[in-house]
Amino acid sequence: MTLTLSAVLLFGAASAVAIKTRTTGPGSALLLFLFGFFAAGTGAYGPIRDLVSSFADFLASVN
């Protein structure tokens, strides 16, 4: 069974948790940065989406 979730949904939920817990640092900044690009769909969306997709594929192949 394959479960597919939108990147906007995942990054949005993670951003909400980061803001609620007042977590700060480079990880939170990167998370909010990525959420902004996925939500806005700017011209940089394509390369950033490809980078995130490649990283997700790498993580999936590690196990």
Secondary structure, DSSP 8 states (H G I E B T S, - for coil): ------HHHHHHHHHHHHHHTT--SHHHHHHHHHHHHHHH--TTHHHHHHHHHHHHHHHHHH-
